[in-house]
Amino acid sequence: MADQSFLDWPFLTPAHKDHALGLDQWAGGLGPIDHHDTDNACRSLVAKMGADGWLKPSAVDPADPKPLDVRTLCLTRETLARHDGLADFAFAMQGLGTGAISLFGSPAQQGEWLPQTRSGQAISAFALTEPQSGSDVANSTMTARDDGDAWVLDGEKTWISNGGIADVYTLFARTGGEGARGLSAFIVPADTPGFEIAERLDTIAPHPLATLRFDGARLPKSALIGEVGQGFKIAMSVLDVFRTTVAAAALGFARRALDEATTRVMSRKVQGKPLADLQMVQAHIAEMALRVDAAALLVYRAAWTKDSGAPRVSREAAMAKLFATDEAQKVIDSAVQLHGGDGVKSGETVERLYREIRALRIYEGASDVQKVIIARQTLDAAVAG
């Protein structure tokens, strides 16, 4: 069983602990998840999570609007990731996909979409990346043209998670001007005329991904989230919340890898003695445990800071994501090493973790981008101080 002593850390409340323990028990009863048919698996997971109430923390409740609780989001993603990466993905996209609506949506927008996504009746997606602009969001080229009573969308988005199965997309497009100030955010229902799935994308850890194409797609003026020109601010605010949860998912993967490795070295024998008796193996376990705990401290420091009222946690979230994802990669690599040949056998838990962790060091800001953010924040603080 994964270490749960962190649930008593001062970053978390008894309610957080109860949530994590309850979800852990629920996730343990999910049974095998089909990673070969990810579309149907994600639809099923979203529906089940919604029916059982586990999607409620993913978005604001329009009937009782309170800020998103980042610690609950992190605990949910860590717990689900420890059980199965696709379960984590299904939850995460319900939150990320509607994050802009939760944070900046009008009461009408929140009332229309959030009850559906929180109950699992609708699947959401976050459409930001373009073929020529990944981390360089300010240089997005997709356009949204003001055409009197409508916005007209033209362009492409790519590497969009839940692309092809989502019912609603939060999309960012250029409404005028250059750079960050020219972007705006929109709600795009999947059945919008002029919108099509151009390509489905396959990755080493399969989940629904697609390239989206827009050719004269018309949206009502009410589809605009916030104000014209606020798109970059909205996107960064959403990432400011959900970037920490990516770190939490990586932490969940790392905890599972440590559990699997510990079980392996205690049960596997060499010359009649458990692998765990070897000092070199103990060194691996010690380093893995250290990386897990250090990552957890950064994750829940960032989440607690945001929940305590900080308007932005760019530095804390960047540190958490950079460290947790990079260190989880090392923890999982050590787990594969300790499993020997079985570690690279298709279908083994550590082999699956090895494939799943890699993408987390890229999406929602690659590791090198997080270093830039941390450096800028540190230097700016030095100048201000």
N, C-alpha and C positions, 0 to 999 in steps of 0.2 A: 504493500500500500504506500502511496506517495506520502511524503512528509506533509503534515497539516499543522505543524506547530506555528507556522507563519500566520495562521488565522487569528492568533492571539496577540499579534503585534499591535502596537498603539495606533498604527495607520488605519486599522479596521475596527468596526463596531460589532457588537453581538449579532445585529441584524445581518451584517455582511457574512459573518461566520455561518449563520443559519442558512443563508442563501447558498453558499458554497457547498455545504454539506448536503443540503437537499438536492441540489443539482447533480452532485457527484453520485448520489444514490440513483437518481433518475437516469443519468447517462449510462450507468452500469447495466441498466435493463434494456438498452437500445437493441442489443444483439448485433449481428454482423451487418455492416453497411456496404452496399454494392458500389465499389469504386470503378466498375467497368461501365456502368450506366449512370453517370453523374447527374444528368438532367433529372431523371426520375428520383434518384436518391435525394437530391437537394429539395425537390418539390415535396417529397415525403417528409423530410426532416423539418422543413419550415412549417408544414401543416401540423406535424406532431408537436413541435415546440410551441406553436401558437395555441393549439388546443389545450395544452397542459400548462400554459401560462408563463413559459420561460422566455418568450419574446418581449414581454412587457418592458423590461429595462432598456430595450434597444431604441426606444423613441419616447418622446414626450406624450403624456396622456392629455389629449385636448380637453377632457372634462375636469382635469385637475393638474394644470401645467406647473411642473416643477423642473428645475434644471436636471439634465442627464447626470446620473451618478456614475462617475468614471470608475470608481473602485468596483462597483457592481459589474460594470461592463468588463473590466479586467478580470475579475474573479470568474465571470461566466466564460470568457474566452480561454483563460488558463485551464479551467476544469474541462471544458469540451475538447480542447486541443489534446489534453492528456489522454482522453478516451479515443478520439478519432478526429483527424484533421478536417474531414468533410463536414462533420457536425459543427466544428468551430467556424468553418467558412460560411455555412448556411446562416448561423446566427450573426456573424460579423457583417455580412452584406445587408442584412435587414437594418442594422444600425447605420452603417456607412451610407447606404443608399438613401436613407431618409434623414441623414444628419442635417442637411441644409434646411429641410422642412422643419425639423425639431427646433433648430436654432434661430432661423430667420423667416420661417413660413408665416403667412397670414392665418388668422383663425379659420378662415374658410379652407385654406389649403391643408392645414393640420387636421381639420375635421373630416375632410374628404379621404385623405390617404393614410394617416397614422393609425386609426382604428383597424384598417385593413391589414397593414403590415405588422402591427403588434399582435394581431390574432392569427397571423399566418394565412390569411385569405388572399393576400397579394404579396408578390415577391418584388423586391426593389434592387436597384443598381445605381452605381455612381460613375458617371461618364465624364472623365476629365482628360485622360491621356489621348494624344493624337499621334499619327505616324511620325511626324517630325518634331513633336514636343512631348517628352516624357516628364522629367523633373522640371523642365523649363516651361512651366505653366503659363507664364506671362506672354510667351510667344505663340500661343494657340492661334490657329488660323481659321477654324470653323466659324461661320458667320450666322448671326441672327438679325435679319433685316426687318426694320419697322415698316409694315405695309398697311398702315391705317388701323384696321380693326384686328390685325393679326401680326404675329412674328413669323418670319419665313426662314427656316433653317436649311443651310447648305454646308456640306463637308463630311468629314469622317472622324470617328473616334475608334480607338483600338485598344486591345488588351483590357476589355471591359468585363469584369467579373459579373456573372449572372447574365451576360449577354446571350440572348436567345431564349431565356426562360423568364426574364423579369416582366412584370406587369407595368412597372413604372420606372422611369430613369430620371435621376437628377443630372442635368446636362449643363455644361459651361460652354458659352460661345461668345464670339466677338460682336458687340453691338455698335462699335465705333471707336476710333482712335487706336493708338498703338500701346503695347505694353499692358501692364496689369490693370490700368484704369479703364481699358476698353472692353473688359469681360463682364458678362452678366450670367445669372443662373436661371434655369428653367425646369419646370416639371413636364416631362414628356411621357404620355401614356404609350404603351407598346403598340397600340392599334392606330397610331397617328398615320394618316396617309402621307406617302413620300418618305417614310422611314422603313428601312429594311436591314436585315442581318446580312452583311456582305460576305462574311467568312466566319466559320467556327475555328478556334485555335486549340491545338493540343499542346500539353506541357508534360514535364516529367512527373508531376504530381497532378493528375487530371482533376479538373473542376470546370464548370461552365465558363467559357471565355469566348469572346467574339469581337469582330470588327463591325462597327455600326456605320451605315451610310445614310445620309440625309440629302434628298434632292427636292427642294421646294416644299419641304414639310411645313405645314401651317399649324401654328399654335394660337389659341386665344390669348388676348393680352393678359388675362388672369393667370397664365402659366408662369409669368415672371416671378421669381423669388426675390423678396427685398426690393431694391431699387436698381435701375439701370446703372451699370458701372461698378456694382458691388460684388461682382462674381469672384474676383481674386480674393477679396477679403472673406467672402463666404467660404470659398474652398479651403483657405488657410485655417479658418476657424474650425471647420469640420475636421481637418487633419490634426489640428492642435488637440482635439479631444480623442480621436480614434487612433492616432499614431501610437499612443501609449498602449492601446489594446493590442496592437500588433506585437509589441514587446511581450505582453502577457501571453499571447498565443505561443510565441517562441519559448517562453518559460514553461508552458504546459508541455510542449514537445520535449524540452530538456528534462523535466521531471520524469516523464515516461521513460526516456532513454536511461536515466540513472536507475530507475526501478528495474528495468529490464536487465541492465548490466549487473546490478547487485544480485539479482536472482540467479543470473548466469554464473557468476564467479563463485557463488556459494554452493551451487549444485554440481558444477562441472569439476571433475577431478583430473589431476595430472600426477602420475606415479602414486596413486592412492590418496592424494591429499587435494582438498579443494583449491581451486585457483586463487581464492581469496586469501590463502596463506602466503602467497608470494608477495614480496615487498613491492615489486614493480607493478603488480596489479593493484595493490593498496594505494600506490601513488596515483594511479589513474582515477580510482574511486574518490580519493581525497580532492584531487583537482576538479573533478566533475561536481562534487558536492559544493565546493567553494564557489564555482562559477554559477551554480543554480541559486545559491543564497545571495550572492552579490547582485545578480540580475533581479531577483525578487525585491531587494531593497530599493533599487532604482525604479522599478516598475511602480511599486506602491507609494514611493515618495512622490513620483510625478502625479499619480492619480489622486493622492491625498491633497497635494498642493492645488490642483484644479478644483477639487470638491470644496476646498476651504475658501474659495472665492477669488483665486488669482485670475485676472482677465485673460492672460496668455501664459502658457507653460512651454513655450517653444524649446527653451534650453533643456528643461527637465525631460520633456517628451523625447527630444532628439537623443539625449544621453541614454534614456531607457531603451529606445528602439535600437540604437547602434550597439550598445553593450549586450543586451539580451539576445538579439538575433545572431550576432557574431559569436558569442559565447555558447549559445545553444548549438550552433554548427560544430563547435569543438567538442561539446559534451556528446553529441550524437555520433561524431566520428570516433570518439573513444569507445562508445558502446558497440559500434560496428567492429572495431578492432578486438575488443574483448570477446566478441562472439565468434571470432575466427571466420572460417568459411561460411558458417551459417549466417553471418552478418550481411553477406551480399547475396543471399539466396532470395529470389523473388517470393514475396508473400510474407517474409519475416517482418516482425514489428519494427525492428531497428532499420531494416532496409527501407521500409515505407517512410519512417521518420527522416532518413537521410535524403530522400527525394523531396519530402514536404518542406523541410526547413529552408531549402535554398532560396525559394521565391521571396521569403520574408525579408531577406537582405536587400531586396530590390524594390518591391512595391511600397507605395506610400512614402517614397523618399528613400533612395538607395543609401547604403552605408556611407559612401563618400559625401553625399549631400548632407547627411546628418553631421559629419565632421565640419563642413562649412558653416552650418547653422550654429554649432557649439562654439566654433572659433569666433564667429561674428558677435555672438552674444557675449562671450568672455571679453573680447576686445572693446566692445561698446561699453560694457560695465566698467572696464578699467579707465576709459576716457571720462565717463560720467563721474566716476569716483574721485 
